[in-house]
Amino acid sequence: MNLKVKSKKVNEFTYELSIVAEWKDIQADFELCKKKVAKNIKISGFRKGKIPDNILMSQYLGQIEMNFVQDFSEKYYILALQKEELNPINQAALKDIDFSYEKDFSFKSEFEVEPPLSVPKLKKNMVTVEKTNFISNDKEIDDTINNILNSQSKTEKIEEGSAEGDFMIADFQEVDESGIAIIGKKEKKYIAIGQEPFINNNKELLLNKKVGDTVKMTIDLGSGEKEYSIIIESMQRRMPPKLDEEFVKTMDPNCESVEEWKSNIEKSISLEYEKKSEELFNSAIIDQFIKLVDPVLPTSMLDNYLNNIAREVVHDKRMSSPTTTNKDGNVVADLDEADIDEAKIKEEYKLFAENNLKWYLLRKVMIKDLDISIDENAVDNFIQEAIEKNDSQKAEIERFYKKESNKAKLSDDLLDQKILDMLKEHSKVKEKDTNTADLHAGHNHP
């Protein structure tokens, strides 16, 4: 088909095609459309689909013309794209449609494409990136060990000498200003000494108590501050196991001593911080190269991505929200309208979406222009190394990577790592040491 196509570049990512199909080239398609319409029309005196052509054209020409435009505009649009070698990333908007029987068919289509992008020539120190090295401390190791010991604690009943960290079951009797019990305002509650709301002065009131003691307390249990007379019914204390070789063996059969176990924990903490440092460094590398290249984002690409994010966030909110039953007996999520404001969600995620999409465009062109790929055996080698390092989990690892989707994800991850390694070679790295104690202090005291 000899289509006449004029291409107009509206902006870096938007094109408008003016398309003209001459009658002589589309007449056969029009006849097909006419037969299709005729099959669905029944006129008295004629069998269905056997209407004479002159009657069909005189009475149903408008419908045939409309159906023709609907059925064949897509065909001519695709042919025009092929002719111009353009690949849209969104649904085209058709406009200025002009067609009537035995006349040429013309229309315009506007759509978006991925904008042209090229990788700048890689050179030394193209960008400057800061890398944070986290330095952990002995307290962090001790806290980790204490958390492990507490997680393995056994609970024992105590009768007296309550301390921070102990648990109580008590009768809470609400009282009036004169200290007289309010009828119907008594309930049994669980107390964790040192945890909200039993902190500060209220915590002090619960220390060094015994079963049967009464404590007077002003406290907010969710409905404002009120006066309570609290009778302690029972008390329990977590008793962590003794840190010795016997305990260490239960945690790690390969450990020969407490010191070796502590050393392994220290290494584990260091590895976690190294992993965090590398993740932050990789993100910083990507951010700097995005700023350097600054890819242009097509509007439809950003809109579609934000729409998907908003749908997922709303879905997650609904799934995690408490539910109630409406008047029809259907279970519905108990969500405030403010929680499902999609416009607000999109605004919150806009910067995240822009960065992700810009990296997608940059990554794609780098793979193409720099001919980046991974060795065909890289995935299998990675899996084999993972098995060798974790022989006890061999079956789980093999089962996981038996799924093609997981192998494909691994292939993408390895390719990403190769791209990042290349970018790091052309970056100036400024290293900075940060004590993790300072991080935690900053987090706890903003």
TORKOL-4160 file (C-alpha; in steps of 0.2 Angstrom, whole numbers, padded with zeros to 4 digits, m for minus):
446
<pt num="1" X="0000" Y="0000" Z="0000"/>
<pt num="2" X="0007" Y="0017" Z="m0005"/>
<pt num="3" X="0003" Y="0027" Z="0010"/>
<pt num="4" X="0007" Y="0046" Z="0011"/>
<pt num="5" X="0015" Y="0049" Z="0028"/>
<pt num="6" X="0021" Y="0066" Z="0034"/>
<pt num="7" X="0031" Y="0065" Z="0051"/>
<pt num="8" X="0031" Y="0080" Z="0063"/>
<pt num="9" X="0042" Y="0080" Z="0079"/>
<pt num="10" X="0031" Y="0089" Z="0092"/>
<pt num="11" X="0045" Y="0088" Z="0105"/>
<pt num="12" X="0059" Y="0076" Z="0110"/>
<pt num="13" X="0047" Y="0062" Z="0114"/>
<pt num="14" X="0031" Y="0066" Z="0104"/>
<pt num="15" X="0027" Y="0063" Z="0086"/>
<pt num="16" X="0012" Y="0067" Z="0075"/>
<pt num="17" X="0010" Y="0058" Z="0059"/>
<pt num="18" X="m0002" Y="0064" Z="0045"/>
<pt num="19" X="m0008" Y="0049" Z="0035"/>
<pt num="20" X="m0016" Y="0048" Z="0018"/>
<pt num="21" X="m0022" Y="0032" Z="0010"/>
<pt num="22" X="m0029" Y="0034" Z="m0007"/>
<pt num="23" X="m0045" Y="0027" Z="m0012"/>
<pt num="24" X="m0038" Y="0015" Z="m0025"/>
<pt num="25" X="m0027" Y="0007" Z="m0012"/>
<pt num="26" X="m0041" Y="0005" Z="0001"/>
<pt num="27" X="m0056" Y="0001" Z="m0010"/>
<pt num="28" X="m0053" Y="m0018" Z="m0006"/>
<pt num="29" X="m0053" Y="m0015" Z="0012"/>
<pt num="30" X="m0069" Y="m0005" Z="0011"/>
<pt num="31" X="m0077" Y="m0019" Z="0001"/>
<pt num="32" X="m0072" Y="m0031" Z="0016"/>
<pt num="33" X="m0080" Y="m0019" Z="0028"/>
<pt num="34" X="m0096" Y="m0018" Z="0018"/>
<pt num="35" X="m0098" Y="m0037" Z="0017"/>
<pt num="36" X="m0095" Y="m0038" Z="0036"/>
<pt num="37" X="m0109" Y="m0025" Z="0039"/>
<pt num="38" X="m0121" Y="m0033" Z="0027"/>
<pt num="39" X="m0119" Y="m0050" Z="0036"/>
<pt num="40" X="m0127" Y="m0042" Z="0052"/>
<pt num="41" X="m0142" Y="m0033" Z="0043"/>
<pt num="42" X="m0159" Y="m0041" Z="0040"/>
<pt num="43" X="m0171" Y="m0032" Z="0029"/>
<pt num="44" X="m0189" Y="m0039" Z="0025"/>
<pt num="45" X="m0190" Y="m0048" Z="0009"/>
<pt num="46" X="m0171" Y="m0052" Z="0008"/>
<pt num="47" X="m0161" Y="m0066" Z="0017"/>
<pt num="48" X="m0149" Y="m0060" Z="0030"/>
<pt num="49" X="m0133" Y="m0055" Z="0022"/>
<pt num="50" X="m0140" Y="m0056" Z="0004"/>
<pt num="51" X="m0146" Y="m0037" Z="0003"/>
<pt num="52" X="m0143" Y="m0030" Z="m0015"/>
<pt num="53" X="m0128" Y="m0018" Z="m0016"/>
<pt num="54" X="m0139" Y="m0003" Z="m0021"/>
<pt num="55" X="m0150" Y="m0005" Z="m0006"/>
<pt num="56" X="m0136" Y="m0008" Z="0006"/>
<pt num="57" X="m0126" Y="0008" Z="0000"/>
<pt num="58" X="m0142" Y="0019" Z="0000"/>
<pt num="59" X="m0148" Y="0015" Z="0017"/>
<pt num="60" X="m0132" Y="0010" Z="0027"/>
<pt num="61" X="m0118" Y="0020" Z="0019"/>
<pt num="62" X="m0115" Y="0030" Z="0034"/>
<pt num="63" X="m0113" Y="0015" Z="0045"/>
<pt num="64" X="m0101" Y="0006" Z="0033"/>
<pt num="65" X="m0090" Y="0022" Z="0032"/>
<pt num="66" X="m0090" Y="0023" Z="0051"/>
<pt num="67" X="m0086" Y="0005" Z="0053"/>
<pt num="68" X="m0072" Y="0006" Z="0040"/>
<pt num="69" X="m0064" Y="0020" Z="0050"/>
<pt num="70" X="m0065" Y="0011" Z="0066"/>
<pt num="71" X="m0058" Y="m0006" Z="0058"/>
<pt num="72" X="m0044" Y="0000" Z="0047"/>
<pt num="73" X="m0037" Y="0016" Z="0055"/>
<pt num="74" X="m0027" Y="0005" Z="0066"/>
<pt num="75" X="m0020" Y="m0005" Z="0051"/>
<pt num="76" X="m0015" Y="0011" Z="0041"/>
<pt num="77" X="m0007" Y="0018" Z="0057"/>
<pt num="78" X="0004" Y="0003" Z="0060"/>
<pt num="79" X="0009" Y="0003" Z="0042"/>
<pt num="80" X="0014" Y="0022" Z="0043"/>
<pt num="81" X="0024" Y="0018" Z="0059"/>
<pt num="82" X="0033" Y="0004" Z="0050"/>
<pt num="83" X="0037" Y="0016" Z="0035"/>
<pt num="84" X="0044" Y="0029" Z="0047"/>
<pt num="85" X="0053" Y="0016" Z="0058"/>
<pt num="86" X="0045" Y="0023" Z="0074"/>
<pt num="87" X="0040" Y="0013" Z="0090"/>
<pt num="88" X="0027" Y="0021" Z="0101"/>
<pt num="89" X="0026" Y="0019" Z="0119"/>
<pt num="90" X="0008" Y="0023" Z="0122"/>
<pt num="91" X="m0009" Y="0022" Z="0113"/>
<pt num="92" X="m0010" Y="0035" Z="0099"/>
<pt num="93" X="m0023" Y="0049" Z="0099"/>
<pt num="94" X="m0031" Y="0049" Z="0082"/>
<pt num="95" X="m0038" Y="0066" Z="0076"/>
<pt num="96" X="m0044" Y="0076" Z="0060"/>
<pt num="97" X="m0051" Y="0060" Z="0053"/>
<pt num="98" X="m0058" Y="0063" Z="0035"/>
<pt num="99" X="m0066" Y="0049" Z="0025"/>
<pt num="100" X="m0081" Y="0047" Z="0013"/>
<pt num="101" X="m0085" Y="0034" Z="0000"/>
<pt num="102" X="m0074" Y="0034" Z="m0015"/>
<pt num="103" X="m0063" Y="0047" Z="m0007"/>
<pt num="104" X="m0046" Y="0046" Z="0001"/>
<pt num="105" X="m0044" Y="0042" Z="0019"/>
<pt num="106" X="m0034" Y="0054" Z="0030"/>
<pt num="107" X="m0031" Y="0056" Z="0048"/>
<pt num="108" X="m0017" Y="0062" Z="0061"/>
<pt num="109" X="m0010" Y="0051" Z="0075"/>
<pt num="110" X="m0001" Y="0058" Z="0090"/>
<pt num="111" X="0010" Y="0047" Z="0101"/>
<pt num="112" X="0026" Y="0046" Z="0111"/>
<pt num="113" X="0042" Y="0037" Z="0109"/>
<pt num="114" X="0057" Y="0034" Z="0119"/>
<pt num="115" X="0068" Y="0050" Z="0117"/>
<pt num="116" X="0084" Y="0048" Z="0108"/>
<pt num="117" X="0098" Y="0046" Z="0120"/>
<pt num="118" X="0117" Y="0043" Z="0119"/>
<pt num="119" X="0130" Y="0038" Z="0132"/>
<pt num="120" X="0143" Y="0051" Z="0134"/>
<pt num="121" X="0161" Y="0046" Z="0131"/>
<pt num="122" X="0167" Y="0037" Z="0146"/>
<pt num="123" X="0182" Y="0045" Z="0154"/>
<pt num="124" X="0191" Y="0046" Z="0171"/>
<pt num="125" X="0183" Y="0054" Z="0185"/>
<pt num="126" X="0167" Y="0059" Z="0176"/>
<pt num="127" X="0158" Y="0061" Z="0192"/>
<pt num="128" X="0162" Y="0062" Z="0210"/>
<pt num="129" X="0154" Y="0050" Z="0222"/>
<pt num="130" X="0155" Y="0048" Z="0241"/>
<pt num="131" X="0156" Y="0031" Z="0248"/>
<pt num="132" X="0152" Y="0029" Z="0267"/>
<pt num="133" X="0162" Y="0016" Z="0277"/>
<pt num="134" X="0152" Y="0011" Z="0292"/>
<pt num="135" X="0163" Y="0007" Z="0308"/>
<pt num="136" X="0153" Y="m0003" Z="0321"/>
<pt num="137" X="0157" Y="m0003" Z="0340"/>
<pt num="138" X="0158" Y="m0016" Z="0354"/>
<pt num="139" X="0142" Y="m0010" Z="0361"/>
<pt num="140" X="0133" Y="m0015" Z="0345"/>
<pt num="141" X="0140" Y="m0032" Z="0346"/>
<pt num="142" X="0135" Y="m0034" Z="0365"/>
<pt num="143" X="0117" Y="m0027" Z="0361"/>
<pt num="144" X="0116" Y="m0040" Z="0347"/>
<pt num="145" X="0121" Y="m0054" Z="0359"/>
<pt num="146" X="0109" Y="m0048" Z="0372"/>
<pt num="147" X="0095" Y="m0048" Z="0359"/>
<pt num="148" X="0099" Y="m0066" Z="0354"/>
<pt num="149" X="0100" Y="m0071" Z="0373"/>
<pt num="150" X="0083" Y="m0063" Z="0376"/>
<pt num="151" X="0075" Y="m0071" Z="0361"/>
<pt num="152" X="0080" Y="m0088" Z="0369"/>
<pt num="153" X="0074" Y="m0083" Z="0386"/>
<pt num="154" X="0062" Y="m0094" Z="0397"/>
<pt num="155" X="0048" Y="m0085" Z="0407"/>
<pt num="156" X="0048" Y="m0088" Z="0425"/>
<pt num="157" X="0035" Y="m0082" Z="0438"/>
<pt num="158" X="0041" Y="m0070" Z="0452"/>
<pt num="159" X="0033" Y="m0065" Z="0468"/>
<pt num="160" X="0042" Y="m0049" Z="0472"/>
<pt num="161" X="0056" Y="m0036" Z="0467"/>
<pt num="162" X="0048" Y="m0031" Z="0450"/>
<pt num="163" X="0061" Y="m0023" Z="0438"/>
<pt num="164" X="0062" Y="m0015" Z="0421"/>
<pt num="165" X="0058" Y="m0028" Z="0408"/>
<pt num="166" X="0047" Y="m0038" Z="0419"/>
<pt num="167" X="0029" Y="m0042" Z="0414"/>
<pt num="168" X="0013" Y="m0040" Z="0425"/>
<pt num="169" X="m0005" Y="m0045" Z="0423"/>
<pt num="170" X="m0015" Y="m0033" Z="0434"/>
<pt num="171" X="m0033" Y="m0027" Z="0437"/>
<pt num="172" X="m0036" Y="m0009" Z="0432"/>
<pt num="173" X="m0050" Y="m0001" Z="0442"/>
<pt num="174" X="m0054" Y="0017" Z="0436"/>
<pt num="175" X="m0057" Y="0029" Z="0450"/>
<pt num="176" X="m0065" Y="0046" Z="0452"/>
<pt num="177" X="m0056" Y="0062" Z="0459"/>
<pt num="178" X="m0059" Y="0056" Z="0477"/>
<pt num="179" X="m0052" Y="0039" Z="0474"/>
<pt num="180" X="m0068" Y="0029" Z="0474"/>
<pt num="181" X="m0070" Y="0015" Z="0461"/>
<pt num="182" X="m0081" Y="0019" Z="0446"/>
<pt num="183" X="m0093" Y="0004" Z="0444"/>
<pt num="184" X="m0091" Y="m0005" Z="0427"/>
<pt num="185" X="m0074" Y="0002" Z="0424"/>
<pt num="186" X="m0063" Y="m0012" Z="0429"/>
<pt num="187" X="m0053" Y="m0023" Z="0417"/>
<pt num="188" X="m0038" Y="m0035" Z="0417"/>
<pt num="189" X="m0023" Y="m0028" Z="0407"/>
<pt num="190" X="m0005" Y="m0033" Z="0403"/>
<pt num="191" X="0010" Y="m0023" Z="0408"/>
<pt num="192" X="0027" Y="m0023" Z="0401"/>
<pt num="193" X="0037" Y="m0012" Z="0413"/>
<pt num="194" X="0048" Y="0001" Z="0403"/>
<pt num="195" X="0037" Y="0000" Z="0387"/>
<pt num="196" X="0024" Y="0012" Z="0382"/>
<pt num="197" X="0014" Y="0018" Z="0391"/>
<pt num="198" X="0023" Y="0012" Z="0407"/>
<pt num="199" X="0038" Y="0023" Z="0405"/>
<pt num="200" X="0046" Y="0037" Z="0415"/>
<pt num="201" X="0036" Y="0041" Z="0432"/>
<pt num="202" X="0024" Y="0026" Z="0428"/>
<pt num="203" X="0038" Y="0014" Z="0426"/>
<pt num="204" X="0045" Y="0020" Z="0443"/>
<pt num="205" X="0029" Y="0017" Z="0451"/>
<pt num="206" X="0029" Y="m0002" Z="0446"/>
<pt num="207" X="0047" Y="m0006" Z="0452"/>
<pt num="208" X="0051" Y="m0016" Z="0467"/>
<pt num="209" X="0033" Y="m0022" Z="0469"/>
<pt num="210" X="0026" Y="m0039" Z="0474"/>
<pt num="211" X="0011" Y="m0049" Z="0469"/>
<pt num="212" X="m0005" Y="m0042" Z="0478"/>
<pt num="213" X="0002" Y="m0024" Z="0479"/>
<pt num="214" X="m0009" Y="m0009" Z="0474"/>
<pt num="215" X="m0002" Y="0005" Z="0463"/>
<pt num="216" X="m0011" Y="0022" Z="0461"/>
<pt num="217" X="m0007" Y="0029" Z="0443"/>
<pt num="218" X="m0013" Y="0042" Z="0431"/>
<pt num="219" X="m0011" Y="0035" Z="0414"/>
<pt num="220" X="m0018" Y="0036" Z="0396"/>
<pt num="221" X="m0023" Y="0019" Z="0390"/>
<pt num="222" X="m0030" Y="0026" Z="0374"/>
<pt num="223" X="m0045" Y="0037" Z="0379"/>
<pt num="224" X="m0036" Y="0051" Z="0388"/>
<pt num="225" X="m0027" Y="0052" Z="0405"/>
<pt num="226" X="m0037" Y="0044" Z="0419"/>
<pt num="227" X="m0034" Y="0039" Z="0437"/>
<pt num="228" X="m0032" Y="0020" Z="0441"/>
<pt num="229" X="m0030" Y="0009" Z="0456"/>
<pt num="230" X="m0020" Y="m0006" Z="0449"/>
<pt num="231" X="m0019" Y="m0022" Z="0459"/>
<pt num="232" X="m0005" Y="m0033" Z="0453"/>
<pt num="233" X="m0011" Y="m0051" Z="0450"/>
<pt num="234" X="0005" Y="m0060" Z="0444"/>
<pt num="235" X="0022" Y="m0056" Z="0438"/>
<pt num="236" X="0034" Y="m0064" Z="0426"/>
<pt num="237" X="0052" Y="m0061" Z="0421"/>
<pt num="238" X="0062" Y="m0067" Z="0406"/>
<pt num="239" X="0077" Y="m0077" Z="0411"/>
<pt num="240" X="0090" Y="m0078" Z="0397"/>
<pt num="241" X="0101" Y="m0093" Z="0395"/>
<pt num="242" X="0119" Y="m0092" Z="0402"/>
<pt num="243" X="0131" Y="m0087" Z="0388"/>
<pt num="244" X="0143" Y="m0102" Z="0388"/>
<pt num="245" X="0149" Y="m0115" Z="0376"/>
<pt num="246" X="0134" Y="m0126" Z="0378"/>
<pt num="247" X="0122" Y="m0111" Z="0373"/>
<pt num="248" X="0134" Y="m0107" Z="0358"/>
<pt num="249" X="0133" Y="m0125" Z="0352"/>
<pt num="250" X="0114" Y="m0123" Z="0351"/>
<pt num="251" X="0116" Y="m0107" Z="0340"/>
<pt num="252" X="0130" Y="m0113" Z="0329"/>
<pt num="253" X="0136" Y="m0131" Z="0330"/>
<pt num="254" X="0152" Y="m0126" Z="0321"/>
<pt num="255" X="0158" Y="m0114" Z="0335"/>
<pt num="256" X="0171" Y="m0121" Z="0348"/>
<pt num="257" X="0170" Y="m0107" Z="0360"/>
<pt num="258" X="0160" Y="m0091" Z="0366"/>
<pt num="259" X="0174" Y="m0080" Z="0359"/>
<pt num="260" X="0173" Y="m0088" Z="0342"/>
<pt num="261" X="0154" Y="m0085" Z="0342"/>
<pt num="262" X="0156" Y="m0067" Z="0347"/>
<pt num="263" X="0169" Y="m0065" Z="0333"/>
<pt num="264" X="0157" Y="m0073" Z="0320"/>
<pt num="265" X="0144" Y="m0060" Z="0326"/>
<pt num="266" X="0156" Y="m0046" Z="0324"/>
<pt num="267" X="0160" Y="m0052" Z="0306"/>
<pt num="268" X="0141" Y="m0054" Z="0302"/>
<pt num="269" X="0138" Y="m0036" Z="0308"/>
<pt num="270" X="0153" Y="m0029" Z="0298"/>
<pt num="271" X="0146" Y="m0039" Z="0282"/>
<pt num="272" X="0129" Y="m0031" Z="0284"/>
<pt num="273" X="0137" Y="m0014" Z="0285"/>
<pt num="274" X="0148" Y="m0017" Z="0270"/>
<pt num="275" X="0132" Y="m0023" Z="0261"/>
<pt num="276" X="0123" Y="m0007" Z="0266"/>
<pt num="277" X="0138" Y="0004" Z="0261"/>
<pt num="278" X="0139" Y="m0004" Z="0244"/>
<pt num="279" X="0120" Y="m0002" Z="0241"/>
<pt num="280" X="0121" Y="0017" Z="0246"/>
<pt num="281" X="0137" Y="0018" Z="0235"/>
<pt num="282" X="0128" Y="0010" Z="0220"/>
<pt num="283" X="0113" Y="0022" Z="0222"/>
<pt num="284" X="0124" Y="0037" Z="0223"/>
<pt num="285" X="0134" Y="0031" Z="0207"/>
<pt num="286" X="0117" Y="0029" Z="0197"/>
<pt num="287" X="0111" Y="0046" Z="0204"/>
<pt num="288" X="0127" Y="0055" Z="0198"/>
<pt num="289" X="0126" Y="0048" Z="0180"/>
<pt num="290" X="0108" Y="0051" Z="0179"/>
<pt num="291" X="0111" Y="0069" Z="0183"/>
<pt num="292" X="0126" Y="0070" Z="0171"/>
<pt num="293" X="0115" Y="0063" Z="0156"/>
<pt num="294" X="0098" Y="0069" Z="0162"/>
<pt num="295" X="0087" Y="0058" Z="0151"/>
<pt num="296" X="0070" Y="0066" Z="0145"/>
<pt num="297" X="0055" Y="0057" Z="0152"/>
<pt num="298" X="0040" Y="0055" Z="0140"/>
<pt num="299" X="0024" Y="0060" Z="0149"/>
<pt num="300" X="0015" Y="0044" Z="0146"/>
<pt num="301" X="0029" Y="0034" Z="0153"/>
<pt num="302" X="0029" Y="0043" Z="0170"/>
<pt num="303" X="0010" Y="0044" Z="0171"/>
<pt num="304" X="0009" Y="0025" Z="0168"/>
<pt num="305" X="0022" Y="0021" Z="0181"/>
<pt num="306" X="0014" Y="0032" Z="0194"/>
<pt num="307" X="m0003" Y="0025" Z="0191"/>
<pt num="308" X="0004" Y="0007" Z="0194"/>
<pt num="309" X="0013" Y="0013" Z="0210"/>
<pt num="310" X="m0003" Y="0021" Z="0216"/>
<pt num="311" X="m0013" Y="0006" Z="0212"/>
<pt num="312" X="m0001" Y="m0005" Z="0222"/>
<pt num="313" X="0000" Y="0007" Z="0237"/>
<pt num="314" X="m0019" Y="0008" Z="0238"/>
<pt num="315" X="m0021" Y="m0011" Z="0236"/>
<pt num="316" X="m0008" Y="m0014" Z="0250"/>
<pt num="317" X="m0017" Y="m0001" Z="0261"/>
<pt num="318" X="m0033" Y="m0010" Z="0259"/>
<pt num="319" X="m0026" Y="m0027" Z="0262"/>
<pt num="320" X="m0018" Y="m0022" Z="0278"/>
<pt num="321" X="m0033" Y="m0011" Z="0284"/>
<pt num="322" X="m0045" Y="m0017" Z="0297"/>
<pt num="323" X="m0062" Y="m0022" Z="0289"/>
<pt num="324" X="m0080" Y="m0020" Z="0293"/>
<pt num="325" X="m0096" Y="m0026" Z="0285"/>
<pt num="326" X="m0107" Y="m0014" Z="0276"/>
<pt num="327" X="m0126" Y="m0014" Z="0275"/>
<pt num="328" X="m0126" Y="m0027" Z="0261"/>
<pt num="329" X="m0116" Y="m0039" Z="0271"/>
<pt num="330" X="m0100" Y="m0036" Z="0261"/>
<pt num="331" X="m0083" Y="m0035" Z="0270"/>
<pt num="332" X="m0075" Y="m0018" Z="0266"/>
<pt num="333" X="m0058" Y="m0010" Z="0271"/>
<pt num="334" X="m0060" Y="0003" Z="0285"/>
<pt num="335" X="m0050" Y="0016" Z="0276"/>
<pt num="336" X="m0051" Y="0035" Z="0278"/>
<pt num="337" X="m0052" Y="0044" Z="0261"/>
<pt num="338" X="m0036" Y="0053" Z="0265"/>
<pt num="339" X="m0027" Y="0036" Z="0265"/>
<pt num="340" X="m0032" Y="0032" Z="0247"/>
<pt num="341" X="m0029" Y="0049" Z="0239"/>
<pt num="342" X="m0020" Y="0043" Z="0223"/>
<pt num="343" X="m0015" Y="0061" Z="0218"/>
<pt num="344" X="m0006" Y="0063" Z="0235"/>
<pt num="345" X="0002" Y="0045" Z="0233"/>
<pt num="346" X="0008" Y="0050" Z="0215"/>
<pt num="347" X="0016" Y="0066" Z="0222"/>
<pt num="348" X="0025" Y="0057" Z="0236"/>
<pt num="349" X="0032" Y="0044" Z="0223"/>
<pt num="350" X="0036" Y="0056" Z="0209"/>
<pt num="351" X="0054" Y="0058" Z="0212"/>
<pt num="352" X="0057" Y="0040" Z="0215"/>
<pt num="353" X="0047" Y="0036" Z="0199"/>
<pt num="354" X="0057" Y="0049" Z="0189"/>
<pt num="355" X="0074" Y="0042" Z="0195"/>
<pt num="356" X="0069" Y="0024" Z="0191"/>
<pt num="357" X="0063" Y="0028" Z="0174"/>
<pt num="358" X="0078" Y="0038" Z="0170"/>
<pt num="359" X="0090" Y="0024" Z="0175"/>
<pt num="360" X="0079" Y="0012" Z="0165"/>
<pt num="361" X="0082" Y="0023" Z="0149"/>
<pt num="362" X="0101" Y="0026" Z="0153"/>
<pt num="363" X="0104" Y="0007" Z="0157"/>
<pt num="364" X="0095" Y="0002" Z="0141"/>
<pt num="365" X="0106" Y="0013" Z="0130"/>
<pt num="366" X="0122" Y="0009" Z="0139"/>
<pt num="367" X="0118" Y="m0010" Z="0135"/>
<pt num="368" X="0115" Y="m0006" Z="0117"/>
<pt num="369" X="0129" Y="0007" Z="0113"/>
<pt num="370" X="0143" Y="m0001" Z="0124"/>
<pt num="371" X="0138" Y="m0018" Z="0119"/>
<pt num="372" X="0137" Y="m0024" Z="0137"/>
<pt num="373" X="0133" Y="m0042" Z="0141"/>
<pt num="374" X="0137" Y="m0056" Z="0153"/>
<pt num="375" X="0145" Y="m0072" Z="0149"/>
<pt num="376" X="0133" Y="m0086" Z="0144"/>
<pt num="377" X="0139" Y="m0097" Z="0159"/>
<pt num="378" X="0138" Y="m0082" Z="0172"/>
<pt num="379" X="0121" Y="m0087" Z="0179"/>
<pt num="380" X="0126" Y="m0106" Z="0181"/>
<pt num="381" X="0143" Y="m0101" Z="0188"/>
<pt num="382" X="0134" Y="m0090" Z="0201"/>
<pt num="383" X="0122" Y="m0103" Z="0206"/>
<pt num="384" X="0136" Y="m0116" Z="0208"/>
<pt num="385" X="0146" Y="m0105" Z="0219"/>
<pt num="386" X="0131" Y="m0101" Z="0230"/>
<pt num="387" X="0129" Y="m0120" Z="0232"/>
<pt num="388" X="0147" Y="m0122" Z="0236"/>
<pt num="389" X="0146" Y="m0109" Z="0250"/>
<pt num="390" X="0130" Y="m0115" Z="0257"/>
<pt num="391" X="0130" Y="m0134" Z="0254"/>
<pt num="392" X="0117" Y="m0137" Z="0267"/>
<pt num="393" X="0105" Y="m0127" Z="0257"/>
<pt num="394" X="0109" Y="m0135" Z="0240"/>
<pt num="395" X="0091" Y="m0142" Z="0238"/>
<pt num="396" X="0083" Y="m0125" Z="0242"/>
<pt num="397" X="0095" Y="m0115" Z="0230"/>
<pt num="398" X="0092" Y="m0128" Z="0216"/>
<pt num="399" X="0074" Y="m0127" Z="0218"/>
<pt num="400" X="0073" Y="m0108" Z="0218"/>
<pt num="401" X="0083" Y="m0106" Z="0202"/>
<pt num="402" X="0074" Y="m0120" Z="0193"/>
<pt num="403" X="0061" Y="m0106" Z="0190"/>
<pt num="404" X="0065" Y="m0097" Z="0174"/>
<pt num="405" X="0059" Y="m0081" Z="0181"/>
<pt num="406" X="0072" Y="m0082" Z="0196"/>
<pt num="407" X="0086" Y="m0086" Z="0184"/>
<pt num="408" X="0081" Y="m0071" Z="0173"/>
<pt num="409" X="0081" Y="m0060" Z="0188"/>
<pt num="410" X="0098" Y="m0066" Z="0192"/>
<pt num="411" X="0104" Y="m0063" Z="0174"/>
<pt num="412" X="0098" Y="m0045" Z="0175"/>
<pt num="413" X="0106" Y="m0042" Z="0192"/>
<pt num="414" X="0123" Y="m0049" Z="0186"/>
<pt num="415" X="0121" Y="m0037" Z="0171"/>
<pt num="416" X="0117" Y="m0022" Z="0182"/>
<pt num="417" X="0133" Y="m0026" Z="0192"/>
<pt num="418" X="0143" Y="m0026" Z="0177"/>
<pt num="419" X="0136" Y="m0009" Z="0172"/>
<pt num="420" X="0140" Y="m0002" Z="0189"/>
<pt num="421" X="0157" Y="m0009" Z="0189"/>
<pt num="422" X="0160" Y="0000" Z="0173"/>
<pt num="423" X="0153" Y="0017" Z="0180"/>
<pt num="424" X="0164" Y="0015" Z="0196"/>
<pt num="425" X="0179" Y="0014" Z="0185"/>
<pt num="426" X="0175" Y="0031" Z="0178"/>
<pt num="427" X="0171" Y="0039" Z="0194"/>
<pt num="428" X="0181" Y="0049" Z="0207"/>
<pt num="429" X="0177" Y="0041" Z="0224"/>
<pt num="430" X="0178" Y="0050" Z="0241"/>
<pt num="431" X="0177" Y="0039" Z="0255"/>
<pt num="432" X="0170" Y="0044" Z="0272"/>
<pt num="433" X="0171" Y="0034" Z="0289"/>
<pt num="434" X="0155" Y="0035" Z="0299"/>
<pt num="435" X="0154" Y="0027" Z="0317"/>
<pt num="436" X="0138" Y="0017" Z="0318"/>
<pt num="437" X="0136" Y="0024" Z="0336"/>
<pt num="438" X="0134" Y="0041" Z="0329"/>
<pt num="439" X="0121" Y="0035" Z="0317"/>
<pt num="440" X="0110" Y="0027" Z="0330"/>
<pt num="441" X="0112" Y="0042" Z="0342"/>
<pt num="442" X="0106" Y="0053" Z="0327"/>
<pt num="443" X="0091" Y="0041" Z="0324"/>
<pt num="444" X="0086" Y="0041" Z="0342"/>
<pt num="445" X="0088" Y="0060" Z="0345"/>
<pt num="446" X="0083" Y="0069" Z="0329"/>
